[in-house]
Amino acid sequence: MEAMAEGARAWEAPQIGAGFFMTPYKTYYWRPQIESFKGMNEKMPGMGSFMIQGKQMIANPSRLKANQEYLKKVSSIETESGNANANKLLYDAKKLFSEIQIIDRKILILNEAEKTLETMITFGESKIAYNQEMLSNIYKGKSQKAQLQNESIMLENERKQKLYYLSSLMNRKEENLFEVDSQIVIKDYELSLVDTVQIRSNRSDILVLDNNINATHLKQKVERYKSRPDFGIEFGHMFAFGENPNQFTLMGMMSIPIAPWSSKMYRSNVLAYNHQIKAYYSQKQAILNESVGMIYGLKNEISSAKYQMELYKTMILPSLKKTYDLAMMAYAQNTDGLFVALDAQMNFQMAKIQYEDIILKLLLLQAEYEKQLQLF
């Protein structure tokens, strides 16, 4: 668009022509003629000529300048559109990155749970010989271990898929996999104030509409300048036949765009652009209202997710951990069976997985919040 703007003030190409001008079809008349009248001979010059001609139209400079300004503004629209697309892609990358982080943490939980089950199964098998354990409980422990292994395989496959997608977003070769930083960053976005001025100045999709409004004003200006005339100049040189003197023609031209049959189009376009500008303003306000409403909703969801996370951290997980520890202690002292210990272990493991899901939800809410404010 910038390259197009560079040539926006160029004139139309000149026109040249060559050919016969007012020349008789019979070549006999091209030469001088001798005519007799009342016994007197009179020499008559030949007829016709060969003409070369040049013509140049000169567009109204005000309209050319206005069109150049319009094309330059369109360039800024394309730039902001690219920034809006980049914001969406950065959100996708942030989302994938957070999902991979949580998958890694879940895999560690499952591996730890699998090691614990192996110890419990080994301990239970040693107690069968003394009739202190039921074989069905051993099989239940082995089935739980197989389920953990299956979940780990599924998470590994999911992790690779997300890494491939993240690599493509980073323009890296898919086979060059990499490790993802395990550090989780929780931000206090729920405490921040909603600033509509910041949204207007940061959001590329809103800036696209602002630039569209400015560009449409400039396009409207171009249409108004169509009421101004264009000019032209035409020169022709004639090589006369039959001893006639050479001749020339020099003409100036001017268009009359205010004629009713020609002015209807640009007047209609000016009116149409007024409606288009109003539509852009309405669209801009709609995006702003939607974004503000979404940001308030995200702040509320972030606050709720943090409350859930704190509830799990301070109450649910510690309580289930104590239940699990007591069940293992009772099992080791032969005061309770493996079945109870397995249930306690599964509940504790599921709670830890649910806790990671809440962290992921919080990270995705943060990413969505940053996307709405375009903070990447």
N, C-alpha and C positions, 0 to 999 in steps of 0.2 A: 504493500500500500504506500510506503514511503517512496519507493521507486516510481510508482505511478504519479505521485504528487509532484515529483521533480519535473515531469513533462506535461503537467496540467495546463501550463500557460503557453504552450506551443500553438502556432498558427496552423491553419489548414495548408495542405500542400498546394503549391502554385499549379496552375494549369497552362499548358501551352498547346497550340494547335497550328496547323498549316493546311492550306488548301486554296482552291479557286474562289474568287469573290466576284459576283455579278458578271459571270463569264458566259457568253453565248455557247450553245451546244455545237454550233457549226464553227469549226476552227478558221474558216475563211474570214470571218469577221474579226478575228484577233489582229489581223494585219491592217495597216492603213488602206482606205478605199478612195478611189477617184470616181466621183459622180459628175455627170454632165447635166447642166441645167441651163436651158435657153442658149445652147451653144457654148457655154462656159464650163470648163472643168474645175471642179472643186475637190480638194483633197480632204478626206475625212479621216480622223485618227481611228485606230483600232478600238475594240471594245474588250473589257474584262481585265482582270488582274490576278496575280497570285499573292496571297496574303499569309503572313506569319503573325501569330497572335499570342499574347500572354495575359493571364488573369490571376489576380491574388485577392482572396477574401481575408479581411482583417476582423477577427472576432472582437466583440466589445471587451476591453481590458478589465473592466470592473467585474464582468461575469467570469472571466478566466481566473482572476485573483480569488474570487469567492469560491470557485470550484476547487482551486488548489488548497485553500484553507479547509474545505470540507474533506478532501482526501487525507490531509494530515490528521484530522480528527478521527477519521475512520481507522487510521493506523493505531491510535491510542485505544480504540475499541478492541481491536485484535489483540493488543498487548494485555489488556485487562481480562479478556476472555481466556487467554493462555494462563494468566495467574489464577483464574477461577478453576480451570481444569487441574492446574498443579495443586491447588488446595484440596481438591477431591482425591487426587492420587496420593497426596501426603497423608490424608486421613486413612486411606486404604493401607498404606505402609504402616502407620501407627497402630492400626487395628490388628494387622497381621503380626507385628512385632509383639504386641501385648498378648495375643493368643498363644504365640510360641513360648513366651515367658511362662505362662500359666501351665501349658502342656508340660514343660520341663519340670515344673514344681510338682505337678500331678504324678509324673513318672517316678520322681524321687519318693513320693508318698507310697506309691504302689510297690516299688522295690523294697522299701522298708517294711511294708506290710507282708510282703512275700517272705522275707527273711524271718520275720516273727512267726509266721505260719509254719515254716520249715522247722523252727525250734519246737513249736507246740506239737507238731505231728510226731517229731522224733521222740519227744518226751512222752507223748501219749502211747506210742508203739512200745516203749519200754515198760509201760504200766499194764499193758494187756496181759503180759505173762503172769502178773500177780492178780489178775481179775479185778484190777482197779480202774479199768477203762473199757468202754464199749467200742466195738469195731465200727459201728455205724458213725460214731463221732469222728473216728479217724478218716473215714471216707468223706464225711462232710468237710473236714479240714482240707483234704486233698482237692475236693471240687472247688472250694473257695480259692485255693492256690491257682488252679487252672483258670478260673475266671479272672484272677488278677493278671496272669500272664497274657490272657486274651486281650484284656483292656490295655495292657502295656503295648502290645503289638499294634492295636488300633490307634493308640495315641502316637506311636512312632510314625505310622504311615501318614496320619493327619499332619504331624509336624513337618515331614518331608514335603508334602504338598504345599503347605503354607510357606516353607522356605523357598521352594521353586517359584512361587508367585511373587514373593518378596524380592527374589533375585531378579526377576523380569522387570519389576518396578524400578529396581536400582540399575537396570541395564547391565547386569552381570550375567556371565554364563551360568546356566542352571546347574551344571555339574560341580561348580565351585561353591559348595555349601560352606557355611560359616557358623560359628557359635554366637548365640544371642546373649547379651548382658543380662544377668539374672537380677540385677537391682531393680526393685519396684519403687517408683516415685509416686507418692500420693500428694496431691495439691489441694489447697483450700479454696477451690473455686466457689463453693457455696457461700463463702463470706464476702465475695467481691460484689461490687455494685454494678448494675446494668447501665452502661453508658451508651445511649443511642448515637451520640456524636462519634464515639469510637467505632461503632458498628458501621456507620455511614462511611467513615474514612478508611476502614480496613477491608470491608467486604468487596471483593472484586466484582461479584455479580451486580452489586449496587452501583459500583463505579462504572461498570459497563453501561448500565441504564443512564447514569449521569452523562457519560460520553455520547450515548445515543441521542439524548436530548439536545446536547450542544451540537452534535453533527446534524441533527434534523433542522435545528435553527439555521445552520449554515447552508444546508440543502435548500431550505425555504428562501434563503437570501439569493441563492443561485437562480431559483425559479423567478423571483421578483426581478432580477437583473435581465431576465429574458425579454422584459418589456423595453429594454434599451436596444437601439438598432445596431446591426453589424454593418461594416463598410467594406467596400471593394474597389479595386481599380483594374481597368482593362485597357491594354494598349495593343493596337494592331497596325502593322506596316504592310502596304500593298505595292507590289512591283507591277506597275501598269503595263499593258500590252499596247503595241501599235503606236509608239512615240508619245503616248500620254505621259504626263508627269506622275511620278510616284506620289502616293497619298498615305495618310495615316489616320487612325482613329484613336482617340483617347477619351475614355469614359470613366466617370466615378459612379459608384453604386451605393445604395443604402437600403437596408431592409426596413419594412414597416411592420414591426411586431404588434403594434397596437390595433391592427385591423381586427374587427370582431371575430372573423372566422379563424384567426390565428392566436388571439389572446385567450380564447376560452380554455386551452389546455393548461397554460402555466397558472392562470388564475385558479383553476380547479385544483391544481397540484398544491398551491399555497394553502388553500383551505384544507386539503387532505392532510398536509403536514401538521396543521394545527391540531387536528383530531389525533394524529399519531403522537404528538408531544404530550397531550393529555393522557393518552393511554400509557405512555412510559411513566408519567408521574404516578398514575394509579398502580401500575405494576411495581414501581419502586416502593411505594407505601405498603403494598401488600407483602412484599418480601421483608420489609423492615418489621412490620407487625408480626409476621409469622416467626421471624428470627427472635424477636424480643420474647414472644410467648414461649418459644422453644427453649430459650436460655433460662427463663424462670422455671420451666418444667424440669430442665436438666439440673438446675441448682437444687430443686426439691428432691429429685431422684438421687443426686450425689449425697445429699444429707441423709436420706433414708438408707442408702447403701453403706455409708460410714457407720450409721447406728447399728445396722445388722452385723457389720464386720466387728464392731466393738463388742456386741452381744456374744458373738461366737468366741471372740478372743478372751473375754473376761468370765463368761459363764458356761456356755455350752461345751466348748472344747475342754476346759479344766474339769468340768463335772464328768464328762464321758471318759476322760483320762483317768480320773480317780476310780470310776466304775470298772474300767479295764484293769487297772493295777490291782484292785481288790479281788477281781475275778481271777486274775493270774495267781495272786497270792493264795487264794482259797484252793485253786487247782493244784498248786505246788504242795499244799499241806493236806491234800486229799479230803478237803471238806466240801468241795464242789467239783462238778464234772467238766470235761472239755467242752461240752455243748454250750454251757454258760459263758466260758472264756471266749469261745469262737464268736458268739453273738456280741459280746462286749467289744471284741477286737473289730468286728465288722462295723458296728455302730460308730466307733471312734474313727475308723478309716473313712467311712462315708461322710462324717461330719467335717473331716479335714478337706475332703474333696469339695464339699459344699462351700466351705470357707474360701477355697481357691476360686470357685465360681463367682462368689460375691466380689472378690478382688478383681477378677476379670471384668465383671459388670461395671465396677467403679472405674477401671482403666478405660473402658470403652466410652463411658459417660464423659470422662475427662477429654478423650479424643474428640468426641462429638461437640463438646463445649468449645474446644480450641478451633474446631472446624467452623462453628457458627461465628466465632469472633475472628477467624482467620489469624490465629496466633502462631501457626507453624513457622 
